[in-house]
Amino acid sequence: MDTFHKKTCVRFVPHRGQSDYLSIESEMGCWATIGRDGGRQLVSLSVYGCLDRGTIQHELLHTFGFHHEHTRSDRDRYVRINWQNVPSGKT
């Protein structure tokens, strides 16, 4: 969160009764919904593998509305998939 404060206009503040807020909890896995849900919005950061800076930033970016780049409609203009490196049955 400190990085967002230093490098962006995004600010995280303690929850003090606001109707819309992020609730960061240690659920199963590392995940967050894309964009603002409204109300209590859960961000899961399991203590088992989700607490490194990159993962935390990644999940918080989802709450801002960022999708994974490999799912963009223009992905194929920028990403080349080496299909020979993909195990059969994993596509």
MMTF fields as JSON, N, C-alpha, C and O atoms, coordinates in Angstrom:
{
  "mmtfVersion": "1.0.0",
  "mmtfProducer": "UNKNOWN",
  "numBonds": 363,
  "numAtoms": 364,
  "numGroups": 91,
  "numChains": 1,
  "numModels": 1,
  "chainsPerModel": [1],
  "groupsPerChain": [91],
  "chainIdList": ["A"],
  "bondAtomList": [4, 2, 8, 6, 12, 10, 16, 14, 20, 18, 24, 22, 28, 26, 32, 30, 36, 34, 40, 38, 44, 42, 48, 46, 52, 50, 56, 54, 60, 58, 64, 62, 68, 66, 72, 70, 76, 74, 80, 78, 84, 82, 88, 86, 92, 90, 96, 94, 100, 98, 104, 102, 108, 106, 112, 110, 116, 114, 120, 118, 124, 122, 128, 126, 132, 130, 136, 134, 140, 138, 144, 142, 148, 146, 152, 150, 156, 154, 160, 158, 164, 162, 168, 166, 172, 170, 176, 174, 180, 178, 184, 182, 188, 186, 192, 190, 196, 194, 200, 198, 204, 202, 208, 206, 212, 210, 216, 214, 220, 218, 224, 222, 228, 226, 232, 230, 236, 234, 240, 238, 244, 242, 248, 246, 252, 250, 256, 254, 260, 258, 264, 262, 268, 266, 272, 270, 276, 274, 280, 278, 284, 282, 288, 286, 292, 290, 296, 294, 300, 298, 304, 302, 308, 306, 312, 310, 316, 314, 320, 318, 324, 322, 328, 326, 332, 330, 336, 334, 340, 338, 344, 342, 348, 346, 352, 350, 356, 354, 360, 358],
  "bondOrderList": [1, 1, 1, 1, 1, 1, 1, 1, 1, 1, 1, 1, 1, 1, 1, 1, 1, 1, 1, 1, 1, 1, 1, 1, 1, 1, 1, 1, 1, 1, 1, 1, 1, 1, 1, 1, 1, 1, 1, 1, 1, 1, 1, 1, 1, 1, 1, 1, 1, 1, 1, 1, 1, 1, 1, 1, 1, 1, 1, 1, 1, 1, 1, 1, 1, 1, 1, 1, 1, 1, 1, 1, 1, 1, 1, 1, 1, 1, 1, 1, 1, 1, 1, 1, 1, 1, 1, 1, 1, 1],
  "groupList": [{"groupName": "MET", "atomNameList": ["N", "CA", "C", "O"], "elementList": ["N", "C", "C", "O"], "formalChargeList": [0, 0, 0, 0], "bondAtomList": [1, 0, 2, 1, 3, 2], "bondOrderList": [1, 1, 2], "singleLetterCode": "M", "chemCompType": "L-PEPTIDE LINKING"}, {"groupName": "ASP", "atomNameList": ["N", "CA", "C", "O"], "elementList": ["N", "C", "C", "O"], "formalChargeList": [0, 0, 0, 0], "bondAtomList": [1, 0, 2, 1, 3, 2], "bondOrderList": [1, 1, 2], "singleLetterCode": "D", "chemCompType": "L-PEPTIDE LINKING"}, {"groupName": "THR", "atomNameList": ["N", "CA", "C", "O"], "elementList": ["N", "C", "C", "O"], "formalChargeList": [0, 0, 0, 0], "bondAtomList": [1, 0, 2, 1, 3, 2], "bondOrderList": [1, 1, 2], "singleLetterCode": "T", "chemCompType": "L-PEPTIDE LINKING"}, {"groupName": "PHE", "atomNameList": ["N", "CA", "C", "O"], "elementList": ["N", "C", "C", "O"], "formalChargeList": [0, 0, 0, 0], "bondAtomList": [1, 0, 2, 1, 3, 2], "bondOrderList": [1, 1, 2], "singleLetterCode": "F", "chemCompType": "L-PEPTIDE LINKING"}, {"groupName": "HIS", "atomNameList": ["N", "CA", "C", "O"], "elementList": ["N", "C", "C", "O"], "formalChargeList": [0, 0, 0, 0], "bondAtomList": [1, 0, 2, 1, 3, 2], "bondOrderList": [1, 1, 2], "singleLetterCode": "H", "chemCompType": "L-PEPTIDE LINKING"}, {"groupName": "LYS", "atomNameList": ["N", "CA", "C", "O"], "elementList": ["N", "C", "C", "O"], "formalChargeList": [0, 0, 0, 0], "bondAtomList": [1, 0, 2, 1, 3, 2], "bondOrderList": [1, 1, 2], "singleLetterCode": "K", "chemCompType": "L-PEPTIDE LINKING"}, {"groupName": "CYS", "atomNameList": ["N", "CA", "C", "O"], "elementList": ["N", "C", "C", "O"], "formalChargeList": [0, 0, 0, 0], "bondAtomList": [1, 0, 2, 1, 3, 2], "bondOrderList": [1, 1, 2], "singleLetterCode": "C", "chemCompType": "L-PEPTIDE LINKING"}, {"groupName": "VAL", "atomNameList": ["N", "CA", "C", "O"], "elementList": ["N", "C", "C", "O"], "formalChargeList": [0, 0, 0, 0], "bondAtomList": [1, 0, 2, 1, 3, 2], "bondOrderList": [1, 1, 2], "singleLetterCode": "V", "chemCompType": "L-PEPTIDE LINKING"}, {"groupName": "ARG", "atomNameList": ["N", "CA", "C", "O"], "elementList": ["N", "C", "C", "O"], "formalChargeList": [0, 0, 0, 0], "bondAtomList": [1, 0, 2, 1, 3, 2], "bondOrderList": [1, 1, 2], "singleLetterCode": "R", "chemCompType": "L-PEPTIDE LINKING"}, {"groupName": "PRO", "atomNameList": ["N", "CA", "C", "O"], "elementList": ["N", "C", "C", "O"], "formalChargeList": [0, 0, 0, 0], "bondAtomList": [1, 0, 2, 1, 3, 2], "bondOrderList": [1, 1, 2], "singleLetterCode": "P", "chemCompType": "L-PEPTIDE LINKING"}, {"groupName": "GLY", "atomNameList": ["N", "CA", "C", "O"], "elementList": ["N", "C", "C", "O"], "formalChargeList": [0, 0, 0, 0], "bondAtomList": [1, 0, 2, 1, 3, 2], "bondOrderList": [1, 1, 2], "singleLetterCode": "G", "chemCompType": "PEPTIDE LINKING"}, {"groupName": "GLN", "atomNameList": ["N", "CA", "C", "O"], "elementList": ["N", "C", "C", "O"], "formalChargeList": [0, 0, 0, 0], "bondAtomList": [1, 0, 2, 1, 3, 2], "bondOrderList": [1, 1, 2], "singleLetterCode": "Q", "chemCompType": "L-PEPTIDE LINKING"}, {"groupName": "SER", "atomNameList": ["N", "CA", "C", "O"], "elementList": ["N", "C", "C", "O"], "formalChargeList": [0, 0, 0, 0], "bondAtomList": [1, 0, 2, 1, 3, 2], "bondOrderList": [1, 1, 2], "singleLetterCode": "S", "chemCompType": "L-PEPTIDE LINKING"}, {"groupName": "TYR", "atomNameList": ["N", "CA", "C", "O"], "elementList": ["N", "C", "C", "O"], "formalChargeList": [0, 0, 0, 0], "bondAtomList": [1, 0, 2, 1, 3, 2], "bondOrderList": [1, 1, 2], "singleLetterCode": "Y", "chemCompType": "L-PEPTIDE LINKING"}, {"groupName": "LEU", "atomNameList": ["N", "CA", "C", "O"], "elementList": ["N", "C", "C", "O"], "formalChargeList": [0, 0, 0, 0], "bondAtomList": [1, 0, 2, 1, 3, 2], "bondOrderList": [1, 1, 2], "singleLetterCode": "L", "chemCompType": "L-PEPTIDE LINKING"}, {"groupName": "ILE", "atomNameList": ["N", "CA", "C", "O"], "elementList": ["N", "C", "C", "O"], "formalChargeList": [0, 0, 0, 0], "bondAtomList": [1, 0, 2, 1, 3, 2], "bondOrderList": [1, 1, 2], "singleLetterCode": "I", "chemCompType": "L-PEPTIDE LINKING"}, {"groupName": "GLU", "atomNameList": ["N", "CA", "C", "O"], "elementList": ["N", "C", "C", "O"], "formalChargeList": [0, 0, 0, 0], "bondAtomList": [1, 0, 2, 1, 3, 2], "bondOrderList": [1, 1, 2], "singleLetterCode": "E", "chemCompType": "L-PEPTIDE LINKING"}, {"groupName": "TRP", "atomNameList": ["N", "CA", "C", "O"], "elementList": ["N", "C", "C", "O"], "formalChargeList": [0, 0, 0, 0], "bondAtomList": [1, 0, 2, 1, 3, 2], "bondOrderList": [1, 1, 2], "singleLetterCode": "W", "chemCompType": "L-PEPTIDE LINKING"}, {"groupName": "ALA", "atomNameList": ["N", "CA", "C", "O"], "elementList": ["N", "C", "C", "O"], "formalChargeList": [0, 0, 0, 0], "bondAtomList": [1, 0, 2, 1, 3, 2], "bondOrderList": [1, 1, 2], "singleLetterCode": "A", "chemCompType": "L-PEPTIDE LINKING"}, {"groupName": "ASN", "atomNameList": ["N", "CA", "C", "O"], "elementList": ["N", "C", "C", "O"], "formalChargeList": [0, 0, 0, 0], "bondAtomList": [1, 0, 2, 1, 3, 2], "bondOrderList": [1, 1, 2], "singleLetterCode": "N", "chemCompType": "L-PEPTIDE LINKING"}],
  "groupTypeList": [0, 1, 2, 3, 4, 5, 5, 2, 6, 7, 8, 3, 7, 9, 4, 8, 10, 11, 12, 1, 13, 14, 12, 15, 16, 12, 16, 0, 10, 6, 17, 18, 2, 15, 10, 8, 1, 10, 10, 8, 11, 14, 7, 12, 14, 12, 7, 13, 10, 6, 14, 1, 8, 10, 2, 15, 11, 4, 16, 14, 14, 4, 2, 3, 10, 3, 4, 4, 16, 4, 2, 8, 12, 1, 8, 1, 8, 13, 7, 8, 15, 19, 17, 11, 19, 7, 9, 12, 10, 5, 2],
  "groupIdList": [1, 2, 3, 4, 5, 6, 7, 8, 9, 10, 11, 12, 13, 14, 15, 16, 17, 18, 19, 20, 21, 22, 23, 24, 25, 26, 27, 28, 29, 30, 31, 32, 33, 34, 35, 36, 37, 38, 39, 40, 41, 42, 43, 44, 45, 46, 47, 48, 49, 50, 51, 52, 53, 54, 55, 56, 57, 58, 59, 60, 61, 62, 63, 64, 65, 66, 67, 68, 69, 70, 71, 72, 73, 74, 75, 76, 77, 78, 79, 80, 81, 82, 83, 84, 85, 86, 87, 88, 89, 90, 91],
  "secStructList": [7, 2, 2, 2, 2, 2, 2, 1, 1, 7, 7, 7, 7, 7, 7, 1, 1, 7, 1, 1, 3, 3, 3, 3, 3, 7, 7, 1, 1, 3, 3, 3, 7, 1, 1, 7, 7, 1, 1, 3, 3, 3, 3, 3, 3, 7, 6, 6, 6, 7, 7, 1, 2, 2, 2, 2, 2, 2, 2, 2, 2, 2, 2, 6, 6, 7, 7, 7, 4, 4, 4, 1, 6, 6, 4, 4, 4, 6, 7, 7, 7, 7, 4, 4, 4, 1, 7, 6, 6, 7, 7],
  "xCoordList": [0.826, 0.0, 0.87, 0.504, 2.013, 2.922, 3.36, 3.474, 3.604, 4.002, 2.909, 3.199, 1.657, 0.55, 0.506, 0.282, 0.712, 0.695, 1.825, 1.639, 2.991, 4.15, 4.088, 4.561, 3.505, 3.615, 2.307, 2.308, 1.194, -0.098, -0.928, -0.508, -2.101, -3.033, -3.971, -4.837, -3.811, -4.656, -4.276, -3.094, -5.269, -5.041, -5.872, -7.058, -5.239, -5.931, -6.057, -5.09, -7.241, -7.489, -8.141, -8.785, -7.991, -8.646, -10.168, -10.75, -10.79, -12.252, -12.877, -12.627, -13.688, -14.37, -15.847, -16.409, -16.466, -17.898, -18.315, -19.51, -17.357, -17.72, -18.533, -18.303, -19.484, -20.326, -19.57, -19.867, -18.614, -17.804, -16.377, -15.769, -15.85, -14.501, -13.917, -14.641, -12.587, -11.883, -11.68, -11.295, -11.939, -11.674, -10.608, -10.892, -9.393, -8.281, -8.186, -7.944, -8.383, -8.447, -7.594, -7.261, -7.246, -6.476, -7.443, -7.705, -7.968, -8.84, -7.974, -6.746, -8.61, -7.88, -7.41, -8.237, -6.119, -5.57, -5.422, -5.691, -4.976, -4.737, -5.732, -5.631, -6.684, -7.673, -8.409, -8.448, -8.986, -9.835, -10.738, -10.37, -11.908, -12.795, -12.276, -11.541, -12.669, -12.239, -13.166, -14.381, -12.596, -13.378, -14.079, -13.932, -14.836, -15.537, -16.852, -17.677, -17.031, -18.272, -19.295, -20.498, -18.83, -19.724, -19.936, -19.988, -20.057, -20.172, -18.833, -17.776, -18.891, -17.667, -17.114, -17.803, -15.882, -15.249, -14.053, -13.075, -14.143, -13.122, -11.919, -12.063, -10.743, -9.475, -8.833, -8.588, -8.561, -7.966, -6.46, -5.964, -5.746, -4.288, -3.903, -3.615, -3.905, -3.57, -2.163, -1.262, -1.989, -0.649, 0.281, 1.493, -0.273, 0.522, 0.792, 0.203, 1.675, 2.134, 1.624, 1.952, 0.836, 0.253, 0.762, 0.271, 1.715, 2.077, 3.331, 3.901, 3.768, 4.892, 4.356, 3.197, 5.198, 4.796, 4.1, 3.059, 4.669, 4.099, 2.694, 1.827, 2.457, 1.126, 0.117, -1.008, 0.505, -0.403, -0.768, -1.943, 0.221, -0.062, -0.946, -1.871, -0.668, -1.448, -2.923, -3.794, -3.2, -4.596, -5.272, -6.449, -4.55, -5.139, -5.439, -6.444, -4.584, -4.864, -6.158, -6.875, -6.47, -7.762, -8.91, -9.879, -8.821, -9.915, -10.054, -11.117, -8.99, -9.052, -9.632, -9.887, -9.844, -10.418, -9.446, -9.808, -8.217, -7.232, -7.453, -7.599, -7.473, -7.583, -6.18, -5.216, -6.076, -4.816, -4.573, -5.489, -3.354, -3.049, -3.259, -3.608, -3.054, -3.202, -4.66, -4.924, -5.616, -7.027, -7.551, -8.734, -6.686, -7.106, -7.508, -6.972, -8.449, -8.902, -7.795, -7.815, -6.836, -5.737, -4.465, -3.372, -4.626, -3.489, -2.591, -1.368, -3.177, -2.379, -1.483, -0.572, -1.729, -0.846, 0.44, 1.43, 0.448, 1.58, 2.182, 3.313, 1.44, 1.887, 1.981, 1.056, 3.09, 3.244, 3.3, 4.14, 2.421, 2.384, 3.18, 2.919, 4.139, 4.916, 4.178, 4.437, 3.252, 2.376, 3.148, 2.673, 4.334, 5.121, 5.59, 5.985, 5.554, 5.944, 4.769, 4.954, 3.56, 2.363, 2.055, 1.844, 2.025, 1.725, 0.352, -0.588, 0.244, -1.046, -2.092, -1.806, -3.295, -4.377, -4.396, -5.266, -3.469, -3.396, -3.838, -3.626, -4.442, -4.881, -6.307, -6.83],
  "yCoordList": [-1.185, 0.0, 1.249, 2.274, 1.154, 2.288, 2.706, 3.897, 1.731, 2.042, 2.816, 3.775, 2.414, 3.144, 4.579, 5.508, 4.764, 6.11, 6.967, 8.155, 6.361, 7.12, 7.43, 8.479, 6.517, 6.637, 6.917, 7.087, 6.968, 7.209, 8.167, 8.596, 8.485, 9.316, 8.456, 8.991, 7.14, 6.224, 6.317, 6.331, 6.38, 6.437, 5.37, 5.203, 4.659, 3.7, 4.337, 4.875, 4.273, 4.842, 3.767, 2.866, 3.841, 2.856, 2.895, 3.953, 1.739, 1.656, 2.221, 1.744, 3.239, 3.873, 4.035, 5.122, 2.952, 2.974, 3.333, 3.437, 3.526, 3.809, 2.642, 1.489, 2.949, 1.878, 1.009, -0.181, 1.558, 0.797, 0.71, 1.725, -0.511, -0.68, -2.02, -2.947, -2.105, -3.361, -4.061, -3.441, -5.342, -6.166, -7.176, -8.119, -6.984, -7.858, -8.951, -8.688, -10.193, -11.331, -12.476, -12.525, -13.38, -14.56, -15.703, -16.541, -15.719, -16.808, -17.813, -17.745, -18.729, -19.699, -19.029, -18.625, -18.906, -18.379, -16.873, -16.163, -16.423, -14.999, -14.564, -15.001, -13.716, -13.298, -12.037, -11.682, -11.379, -10.211, -10.08, -10.493, -9.509, -9.275, -8.086, -7.244, -8.032, -6.952, -5.759, -5.881, -4.614, -3.388, -3.262, -4.099, -2.2, -1.894, -2.662, -2.584, -3.394, -4.137, -3.301, -3.436, -2.456, -1.726, -2.54, -3.769, -1.869, -2.56, -3.148, -2.636, -4.226, -4.918, -5.688, -6.535, -5.4, -6.068, -6.852, -6.277, -8.163, -9.046, -9.152, -9.317, -9.054, -9.339, -10.455, -10.292, -11.587, -12.713, -12.719, -12.78, -12.657, -12.76, -13.804, -13.48, -15.051, -16.142, -15.962, -15.5, -16.329, -16.259, -17.29, -17.243, -18.212, -19.253, -18.884, -19.468, -17.922, -17.624, -16.351, -16.08, -15.562, -14.366, -13.058, -11.994, -13.104, -11.892, -11.197, -10.355, -11.539, -10.795, -9.539, -9.49, -8.545, -7.234, -7.335, -6.714, -8.111, -8.213, -8.782, -8.284, -9.815, -10.426, -9.471, -9.36, -8.788, -7.826, -6.725, -6.383, -6.168, -5.122, -5.65, -4.966, -6.855, -7.489, -7.573, -7.181, -8.08, -8.237, -6.888, -6.73, -5.922, -4.593, -3.949, -3.251, -4.169, -3.638, -4.208, -3.509, -5.457, -6.009, -5.171, -4.91, -4.75, -3.972, -2.609, -1.993, -2.126, -0.862, -1.057, -0.084, -2.318, -2.594, -3.149, -3.314, -3.444, -3.985, -5.483, -6.235, -5.898, -7.314, -7.864, -7.104, -9.174, -9.776, -9.403, -9.466, -9.018, -8.581, -9.679, -9.388, -10.929, -12.005, -12.261, -13.078, -11.586, -11.75, -10.575, -10.534, -9.626, -8.47, -8.909, -9.881, -8.192, -8.538, -8.344, -9.005, -7.46, -7.232, -7.995, -7.687, -8.967, -9.735, -10.265, -10.167, -10.821, -11.491, -10.536, -10.979, -9.244, -8.265, -8.094, -7.599, -8.493, -8.23, -9.474, -9.436, -10.567, -11.788, -12.914, -13.129, -13.623, -14.795, -16.016, -16.089, -16.957, -18.178, -19.256, -19.56, -19.825, -20.941, -22.229, -22.862, -22.607, -23.743, -25.033, -25.914, -25.163, -26.381, -26.513, -27.6, -25.42, -25.456, -25.693, -25.811, -25.763, -25.965, -27.457, -28.055, -28.073, -29.508, -29.819, -29.038, -30.948, -31.323, -31.428, -31.892, -30.994, -30.993, -29.765, -29.657, -28.836, -27.638, -26.372, -25.265, -26.522, -25.334, -24.974, -24.002],
  "zCoordList": [0.0, 0.0, 0.0, -0.574, 0.642, 0.697, -0.706, -0.993, -1.574, -2.947, -3.667, -4.381, -3.489, -4.117, -3.599, -4.375, -2.324, -1.74, -2.305, -2.57, -2.487, -2.967, -4.456, -4.892, -5.243, -6.697, -7.422, -8.641, -6.702, -7.352, -6.5, -5.426, -7.003, -6.23, -5.379, -4.686, -5.424, -4.647, -3.172, -2.827, -2.319, -0.875, -0.179, -0.463, 0.725, 1.578, 2.95, 3.488, 3.503, 4.832, 5.687, 5.151, 6.996, 7.86, 7.681, 7.442, 7.8, 7.695, 8.959, 10.065, 8.772, 9.901, 9.584, 9.723, 9.161, 8.921, 7.504, 7.229, 6.593, 5.208, 4.655, 5.018, 3.774, 3.24, 2.239, 2.125, 1.522, 0.57, 1.103, 1.443, 1.171, 1.716, 1.304, 0.943, 1.365, 1.127, 2.457, 3.448, 2.465, 3.638, 3.233, 2.494, 3.709, 3.346, 4.394, 5.572, 3.937, 4.852, 4.339, 3.155, 5.21, 4.842, 4.563, 5.425, 3.34, 2.892, 2.131, 2.181, 1.437, 0.627, -0.659, -1.477, -0.849, -2.082, -2.111, -1.143, -3.282, -3.525, -4.595, -5.742, -4.242, -5.229, -4.795, -3.617, -5.785, -5.564, -6.782, -7.881, -6.587, -7.72, -8.523, -8.007, -9.788, -10.674, -10.506, -10.665, -10.186, -10.065, -8.726, -7.835, -8.615, -7.367, -7.3, -8.21, -6.224, -5.999, -5.251, -5.474, -4.383, -3.49, -2.223, -2.273, -1.101, 0.179, 0.584, 0.214, 1.347, 1.77, 0.582, 0.012, 0.208, -0.922, -0.409, 0.07, -0.516, 0.031, -0.898, -2.11, -0.315, -0.981, -0.163, 1.032, -0.809, -0.101, -0.296, -1.421, 0.811, 0.812, 1.854, 3.006, 1.428, 2.339, 2.891, 2.191, 4.15, 4.748, 4.118, 4.33, 3.35, 2.706, 1.251, 0.342, 1.03, -0.32, -0.956, -2.111, -0.253, -0.871, -0.287, -0.663, 0.603, 1.325, 0.807, 1.501, -0.41, -0.973, -1.663, -2.074, -1.779, -2.3, -3.66, -3.871, -4.575, -5.918, -5.924, -6.642, -5.137, -5.076, -4.464, -4.951, -3.411, -2.775, -3.76, -3.897, -4.446, -5.428, -6.549, -6.986, -7.011, -8.075, -7.689, -8.466, -6.5, -6.074, -5.849, -6.17, -5.307, -5.132, -6.481, -6.617, -7.48, -8.815, -9.379, -10.096, -9.071, -9.498, -8.942, -9.655, -7.693, -7.102, -7.767, -7.692, -8.421, -9.167, -10.56, -11.269, -10.959, -12.271, -13.288, -14.453, -12.88, -13.813, -14.006, -13.043, -15.27, -15.63, -15.889, -15.984, -16.001, -16.419, -17.878, -18.698, -18.198, -19.557, -20.588, -21.732, -20.208, -21.185, -21.556, -22.438, -20.909, -21.266, -22.086, -22.424, -22.405, -23.198, -24.603, -25.134, -25.199, -26.548, -27.587, -28.625, -27.333, -28.269, -27.879, -28.353, -27.031, -26.522, -27.632, -27.536, -28.676, -29.699, -30.484, -31.182, -30.378, -31.015, -30.218, -30.756, -28.945, -28.062, -27.418, -26.935, -27.408, -26.732, -27.754, -28.538, -27.741, -28.592, -27.682, -26.785, -27.909, -27.103, -27.821, -28.985, -27.133, -27.671, -27.337, -26.314, -28.217, -27.954, -27.727, -27.011, -28.324, -28.123, -26.678, -26.256, -25.912, -24.501, -23.561, -22.35, -24.115, -23.295, -23.266, -24.321, -22.086, -22.002, -22.594, -22.442, -23.259, -23.839, -22.734, -21.63, -23.049, -22.077, -21.189, -20.324, -21.37, -20.522, -21.257, -20.762, -22.418, -23.168, -22.859, -23.405]
}
